[in-house]
């Protein structure tokens, strides 16, 4: 009887762990797809459109070769960038000077559709990491 009670006690934590949602180490944590103010295609307006990516782990992650893509196939490829542990980087659409916390796609046109779109993050092997959708897909995460 005591062996059965011991087994039951040990089984509860294992089954509870299986039901906990797993948060990925690197994920898209925020998207500003509708640039505040007028959409006049100025560099200032373009850079107010961005995607934030956060590394929740303690270790830095090499994002070299990772991609961020919209539904229309506009793709930004990370080049020689390491995201520190427990850090966030913001990827702006327009032109700018890259820093540790801000990267720039150097585009002259908006990428993210205001009505509906999906931002998809893939690693350097093309494997799905995370995505965020809005509009007709609102609230969906794959």
BATI-275087 format. One record per residue (C-alpha): residue number from 1; residue in three letters; x, y, z. Coordinates in nm, 2 decimals. Layout:
<recs>
rec numi:NUM; rovo:ala; east:X; north:Y; up:Z
...
</recs>
This chain:
<recs>
rec numi:1; rovo:unk; east:0.00; north:0.00; up:0.00
rec numi:2; rovo:unk; east:0.28; north:0.25; up:0.08
rec numi:3; rovo:unk; east:0.44; north:0.17; up:-0.26
rec numi:4; rovo:unk; east:0.12; north:0.25; up:-0.44
rec numi:5; rovo:unk; east:0.08; north:0.58; up:-0.25
rec numi:6; rovo:unk; east:0.44; north:0.67; up:-0.34
rec numi:7; rovo:unk; east:0.38; north:0.60; up:-0.71
rec numi:8; rovo:unk; east:0.06; north:0.82; up:-0.71
rec numi:9; rovo:unk; east:0.25; north:1.11; up:-0.54
rec numi:10; rovo:unk; east:0.53; north:1.09; up:-0.80
rec numi:11; rovo:unk; east:0.29; north:1.07; up:-1.09
rec numi:12; rovo:unk; east:0.11; north:1.39; up:-1.01
rec numi:13; rovo:unk; east:0.40; north:1.63; up:-1.07
rec numi:14; rovo:unk; east:0.49; north:1.45; up:-1.39
rec numi:15; rovo:unk; east:0.14; north:1.48; up:-1.54
rec numi:16; rovo:unk; east:0.12; north:1.85; up:-1.41
rec numi:17; rovo:unk; east:0.44; north:1.93; up:-1.60
rec numi:18; rovo:unk; east:0.30; north:1.79; up:-1.92
rec numi:19; rovo:unk; east:0.01; north:2.04; up:-1.91
rec numi:20; rovo:unk; east:0.21; north:2.35; up:-1.86
rec numi:21; rovo:unk; east:0.24; north:2.56; up:-2.17
rec numi:22; rovo:unk; east:0.59; north:2.58; up:-2.30
rec numi:23; rovo:unk; east:0.71; north:2.94; up:-2.37
rec numi:24; rovo:unk; east:0.98; north:2.94; up:-2.64
rec numi:25; rovo:unk; east:1.32; north:3.08; up:-2.56
rec numi:26; rovo:unk; east:1.30; north:3.32; up:-2.85
rec numi:27; rovo:unk; east:0.96; north:3.46; up:-2.96
rec numi:28; rovo:unk; east:0.79; north:3.76; up:-3.12
rec numi:29; rovo:unk; east:0.66; north:3.96; up:-2.82
rec numi:30; rovo:unk; east:0.51; north:4.27; up:-2.98
rec numi:31; rovo:unk; east:0.42; north:4.41; up:-3.32
rec numi:32; rovo:unk; east:0.35; north:4.77; up:-3.41
rec numi:33; rovo:unk; east:0.20; north:4.71; up:-3.76
rec numi:34; rovo:unk; east:0.01; north:5.04; up:-3.79
rec numi:35; rovo:unk; east:0.26; north:5.32; up:-3.77
rec numi:36; rovo:unk; east:0.12; north:5.60; up:-3.55
rec numi:37; rovo:unk; east:0.02; north:5.91; up:-3.74
rec numi:38; rovo:unk; east:-0.01; north:5.95; up:-4.12
rec numi:39; rovo:unk; east:0.12; north:5.67; up:-4.34
rec numi:40; rovo:unk; east:0.33; north:5.91; up:-4.55
rec numi:41; rovo:unk; east:0.62; north:5.67; up:-4.62
rec numi:42; rovo:unk; east:0.87; north:5.90; up:-4.44
rec numi:43; rovo:unk; east:1.16; north:5.72; up:-4.28
rec numi:44; rovo:unk; east:1.02; north:5.83; up:-3.94
rec numi:45; rovo:unk; east:0.68; north:5.68; up:-4.02
rec numi:46; rovo:unk; east:0.84; north:5.36; up:-4.16
rec numi:47; rovo:unk; east:1.05; north:5.32; up:-3.84
rec numi:48; rovo:unk; east:0.74; north:5.35; up:-3.62
rec numi:49; rovo:unk; east:0.64; north:5.01; up:-3.78
rec numi:50; rovo:unk; east:0.83; north:4.73; up:-3.60
rec numi:51; rovo:unk; east:0.84; north:4.38; up:-3.46
rec numi:52; rovo:unk; east:0.99; north:4.30; up:-3.12
rec numi:53; rovo:unk; east:1.17; north:3.97; up:-3.06
rec numi:54; rovo:unk; east:1.26; north:3.86; up:-2.71
rec numi:55; rovo:unk; east:1.51; north:3.60; up:-2.58
rec numi:56; rovo:unk; east:1.37; north:3.46; up:-2.26
rec numi:57; rovo:unk; east:1.67; north:3.23; up:-2.19
rec numi:58; rovo:unk; east:1.97; north:3.33; up:-1.99
rec numi:59; rovo:unk; east:2.21; north:3.26; up:-2.28
rec numi:60; rovo:unk; east:2.27; north:3.47; up:-2.59
rec numi:61; rovo:unk; east:2.12; north:3.33; up:-2.91
rec numi:62; rovo:unk; east:2.29; north:3.37; up:-3.25
rec numi:63; rovo:unk; east:2.02; north:3.50; up:-3.49
rec numi:64; rovo:unk; east:2.26; north:3.51; up:-3.79
rec numi:65; rovo:unk; east:2.06; north:3.37; up:-4.08
rec numi:66; rovo:unk; east:1.72; north:3.38; up:-3.90
rec numi:67; rovo:unk; east:1.44; north:3.54; up:-4.09
rec numi:68; rovo:unk; east:1.13; north:3.75; up:-4.02
rec numi:69; rovo:unk; east:0.87; north:3.74; up:-4.29
rec numi:70; rovo:unk; east:0.52; north:3.87; up:-4.37
rec numi:71; rovo:unk; east:0.24; north:3.70; up:-4.56
rec numi:72; rovo:unk; east:0.35; north:3.86; up:-4.89
rec numi:73; rovo:unk; east:0.70; north:3.72; up:-4.86
rec numi:74; rovo:unk; east:0.88; north:4.04; up:-4.76
rec numi:75; rovo:unk; east:1.17; north:3.89; up:-4.57
rec numi:76; rovo:unk; east:1.43; north:4.04; up:-4.33
rec numi:77; rovo:unk; east:1.74; north:3.82; up:-4.27
rec numi:78; rovo:unk; east:1.94; north:3.88; up:-3.95
rec numi:79; rovo:unk; east:2.31; north:3.93; up:-4.03
rec numi:80; rovo:unk; east:2.57; north:3.88; up:-3.76
rec numi:81; rovo:unk; east:2.35; north:3.95; up:-3.47
rec numi:82; rovo:unk; east:2.34; north:3.79; up:-3.12
rec numi:83; rovo:unk; east:2.04; north:3.85; up:-2.90
rec numi:84; rovo:unk; east:2.16; north:3.86; up:-2.54
rec numi:85; rovo:unk; east:1.99; north:3.65; up:-2.27
rec numi:86; rovo:unk; east:1.67; north:3.81; up:-2.14
rec numi:87; rovo:unk; east:1.69; north:4.08; up:-2.40
rec numi:88; rovo:unk; east:1.46; north:4.23; up:-2.66
rec numi:89; rovo:unk; east:1.54; north:4.37; up:-3.01
rec numi:90; rovo:unk; east:1.31; north:4.58; up:-3.22
rec numi:91; rovo:unk; east:1.32; north:4.54; up:-3.60
rec numi:92; rovo:unk; east:1.21; north:4.86; up:-3.77
rec numi:93; rovo:unk; east:1.09; north:4.87; up:-4.13
rec numi:94; rovo:unk; east:1.28; north:5.19; up:-4.24
rec numi:95; rovo:unk; east:1.64; north:5.30; up:-4.27
rec numi:96; rovo:unk; east:1.86; north:5.34; up:-3.97
rec numi:97; rovo:unk; east:2.18; north:5.24; up:-3.79
rec numi:98; rovo:unk; east:2.17; north:4.90; up:-3.62
rec numi:99; rovo:unk; east:2.23; north:4.89; up:-3.24
rec numi:100; rovo:unk; east:2.20; north:4.61; up:-2.98
rec numi:101; rovo:unk; east:1.83; north:4.70; up:-2.93
rec numi:102; rovo:unk; east:1.72; north:4.82; up:-3.27
rec numi:103; rovo:unk; east:1.77; north:4.67; up:-3.61
rec numi:104; rovo:unk; east:1.66; north:4.83; up:-3.94
rec numi:105; rovo:unk; east:1.53; north:4.66; up:-4.26
rec numi:106; rovo:unk; east:1.63; north:4.96; up:-4.47
rec numi:107; rovo:unk; east:1.31; north:4.96; up:-4.67
rec numi:108; rovo:unk; east:1.13; north:5.25; up:-4.83
rec numi:109; rovo:unk; east:0.78; north:5.09; up:-4.82
rec numi:110; rovo:unk; east:0.57; north:4.95; up:-4.53
rec numi:111; rovo:unk; east:0.59; north:4.58; up:-4.47
rec numi:112; rovo:unk; east:0.32; north:4.50; up:-4.22
rec numi:113; rovo:unk; east:-0.04; north:4.52; up:-4.34
rec numi:114; rovo:unk; east:-0.26; north:4.73; up:-4.11
rec numi:115; rovo:unk; east:-0.57; north:4.52; up:-4.17
rec numi:116; rovo:unk; east:-0.43; north:4.17; up:-4.13
rec numi:117; rovo:unk; east:-0.10; north:4.00; up:-4.16
rec numi:118; rovo:unk; east:0.13; north:3.75; up:-4.00
rec numi:119; rovo:unk; east:0.48; north:3.80; up:-3.88
rec numi:120; rovo:unk; east:0.67; north:3.47; up:-3.89
rec numi:121; rovo:unk; east:1.01; north:3.40; up:-3.73
rec numi:122; rovo:unk; east:1.23; north:3.12; up:-3.86
rec numi:123; rovo:unk; east:1.57; north:3.00; up:-3.75
rec numi:124; rovo:unk; east:1.88; north:2.97; up:-3.98
rec numi:125; rovo:unk; east:1.76; north:2.63; up:-4.09
rec numi:126; rovo:unk; east:1.42; north:2.76; up:-4.20
rec numi:127; rovo:unk; east:1.24; north:2.60; up:-3.91
rec numi:128; rovo:unk; east:0.94; north:2.77; up:-3.76
rec numi:129; rovo:unk; east:1.02; north:2.95; up:-3.43
rec numi:130; rovo:unk; east:0.71; north:3.17; up:-3.37
rec numi:131; rovo:unk; east:0.45; north:3.38; up:-3.54
rec numi:132; rovo:unk; east:0.19; north:3.65; up:-3.45
rec numi:133; rovo:unk; east:-0.11; north:3.73; up:-3.66
rec numi:134; rovo:unk; east:-0.37; north:4.01; up:-3.65
rec numi:135; rovo:unk; east:-0.68; north:4.12; up:-3.84
rec numi:136; rovo:unk; east:-0.86; north:3.82; up:-3.98
rec numi:137; rovo:unk; east:-0.61; north:3.59; up:-3.80
rec numi:138; rovo:unk; east:-0.62; north:3.80; up:-3.48
rec numi:139; rovo:unk; east:-0.50; north:3.62; up:-3.17
rec numi:140; rovo:unk; east:-0.37; north:3.32; up:-3.36
rec numi:141; rovo:unk; east:-0.03; north:3.18; up:-3.28
rec numi:142; rovo:unk; east:0.11; north:2.87; up:-3.44
</recs>
